[in-house]
Amino acid sequence: MENMTLNNEICNHRACLEAFAMKFTNDLEDTNDLVQDTIIKAIRYHKMYRQGTNLRGWLYTIMRNTFINDYRRRSKRNALIQTSEDLSSFQLLGSAQSNQGENKFVMEDINKALDKLQPEYSRPFLRYFEGYKYHEIAGELNIPIGTVKTRIHIARQILKEQLKMYRGSYKLSAL
């Protein structure tokens, strides 16, 4: 019953959260997404809340951290896309129509290699690859941060070994 009370309290702060989120995003849709993510995380991690402490402050901290992590994730994603006025032949090579079939085979090999990973290695690796931080992965999987780091490292080593045939021709730096 205590969970339901806390969940209701969290949802009762929605209006305050929306006002706070608008300061971050300046966009109504992004604000709604941020508030929803904050409420979901607060409900998911309700055990981390200490009864008698400032619930609104705790929710604001979750929101701020969610916004910062999403911003970093988007920045990483955008950093991978280079824009240049004069494209070199190397840059055009990766997007050429004739390479579409080859790229499909490479992606199939990557997906097969990922499928071969045991779940205890693939889940932390995929979460890290998606941009989550070690402590977020540890919290989600309920394992120590050191274990997360070790499993990600082992997954990288396994994937590098399984995809070594592409080592010279493709940039597999994400591994």
C-alpha positions in Angstrom: 0.0 0.0 0.0 3.0 2.3 0.7 4.0 2.0 -3.0 0.6 3.3 -4.2 0.8 6.2 -1.8 4.2 7.2 -3.1 3.1 6.7 -6.7 0.1 9.0 -6.2 2.3 11.6 -4.5 4.7 11.5 -7.5 1.8 11.9 -9.9 0.5 14.8 -7.8 3.7 16.8 -8.6 3.1 16.6 -12.4 2.2 20.3 -12.7 5.4 21.4 -10.9 7.4 19.0 -13.0 5.9 20.4 -16.2 6.8 23.9 -15.3 10.4 22.8 -14.3 10.8 20.8 -17.5 9.7 23.7 -19.7 12.7 25.6 -18.4 14.9 22.9 -19.8 13.2 22.2 -23.1 11.2 25.3 -24.2 9.1 22.9 -26.2 5.7 21.4 -25.2 6.3 17.9 -26.7 9.8 17.6 -25.2 8.5 18.8 -21.9 5.8 16.1 -21.8 8.3 13.5 -22.8 10.7 14.7 -20.0 8.0 14.7 -17.4 6.8 11.2 -18.4 10.4 9.9 -18.3 10.9 11.4 -14.9 7.7 10.0 -13.5 8.5 6.5 -14.9 12.0 6.6 -13.4 10.7 7.8 -10.1 8.1 5.0 -9.9 10.7 2.4 -11.1 13.3 3.5 -8.5 10.8 4.3 -5.7 12.9 2.2 -3.3 15.7 4.8 -3.6 13.5 7.5 -2.2 13.9 8.1 1.5 10.7 8.6 3.3 10.5 12.0 5.0 12.8 13.7 2.6 11.9 16.3 0.0 9.9 14.4 -2.7 9.8 17.4 -5.1 13.6 17.9 -4.8 14.1 14.2 -5.5 11.9 14.4 -8.6 13.7 17.5 -9.8 17.0 15.8 -9.5 15.7 12.8 -11.5 14.4 15.2 -14.1 17.7 17.2 -14.3 19.8 14.0 -14.6 17.4 12.6 -17.2 17.6 15.8 -19.3 21.4 15.9 -19.0 21.8 12.3 -20.0 19.5 12.6 -22.9 21.3 15.7 -24.1 24.7 13.9 -23.9 23.2 10.9 -25.8 21.9 13.2 -28.5 25.2 15.0 -28.6 27.1 11.7 -29.1 24.7 10.7 -31.8 25.0 14.0 -33.6 28.8 14.0 -33.3 28.8 10.8 -35.3 27.3 12.6 -38.2 29.8 14.8 -40.0 28.7 17.6 -42.3 31.1 18.9 -44.8 30.7 21.0 -48.0 33.4 19.1 -49.9 32.9 15.4 -49.6 35.9 13.2 -50.1 35.7 10.0 -52.1 36.2 8.1 -48.9 33.1 9.7 -47.4 31.1 9.0 -50.5 32.2 5.4 -50.5 30.2 4.6 -47.4 27.0 6.0 -48.8 27.3 4.8 -52.4 24.4 2.9 -53.7 26.7 0.1 -54.9 27.7 -0.7 -51.3 24.2 -1.2 -50.0 24.3 -5.0 -50.4 27.7 -5.2 -48.8 26.5 -3.0 -45.9 23.6 -5.3 -45.4 25.9 -8.3 -45.1 28.0 -6.5 -42.6 25.0 -5.6 -40.5 23.8 -9.2 -40.6 27.2 -10.3 -39.3 27.1 -7.8 -36.5 23.6 -8.8 -35.6 24.6 -12.5 -35.6 27.6 -11.8 -33.4 25.3 -9.9 -31.0 22.8 -12.7 -31.0 25.6 -15.2 -30.0 26.4 -13.2 -26.9 25.0 -14.5 -23.7 22.3 -12.2 -22.3 24.4 -11.3 -19.2 26.9 -9.7 -21.7 24.7 -8.5 -24.4 22.2 -6.5 -22.2 24.9 -4.3 -20.5 26.8 -3.9 -23.8 23.7 -2.8 -25.8 22.6 -0.4 -23.0 26.1 1.1 -23.0 26.1 1.3 -26.8 22.7 3.1 -26.6 24.4 5.8 -24.4 23.5 4.8 -20.9 26.0 5.4 -18.1 27.5 2.5 -16.1 25.5 3.5 -13.0 22.3 3.5 -14.9 22.9 0.1 -16.4 23.9 -1.2 -12.9 20.6 0.2 -11.5 18.5 -1.3 -14.2 20.1 -4.7 -14.1 20.5 -4.7 -10.3 24.2 -5.6 -10.5 27.4 -3.8 -9.3 29.0 -1.2 -11.5 32.2 -3.2 -11.6 30.3 -6.2 -13.0 28.7 -3.9 -15.6 32.2 -2.7 -16.7 33.6 -6.2 -16.8 30.6 -7.6 -18.9 30.9 -4.7 -21.3 34.6 -5.3 -21.7 34.1 -9.1 -22.2 31.3 -8.4 -24.8 33.7 -6.1 -26.7 36.4 -8.7 -26.8 34.0 -11.4 -28.0 32.5 -9.1 -30.7 36.0 -8.0 -31.8 37.0 -11.6 -32.2 33.8 -12.6 -34.1 34.1 -9.5 -36.4 37.8 -9.5 -37.0 37.3 -10.1 -40.7 36.2 -6.5 -41.0 39.0 -5.0 -38.9 40.8 -3.3 -41.8 37.9 -2.4 -44.1 35.4 -0.9 -41.6 35.7 1.3 -38.6 34.4 -0.7 -35.7 35.5 1.9 -33.1 32.2 1.5 -31.2 33.5 -1.9 -30.1 
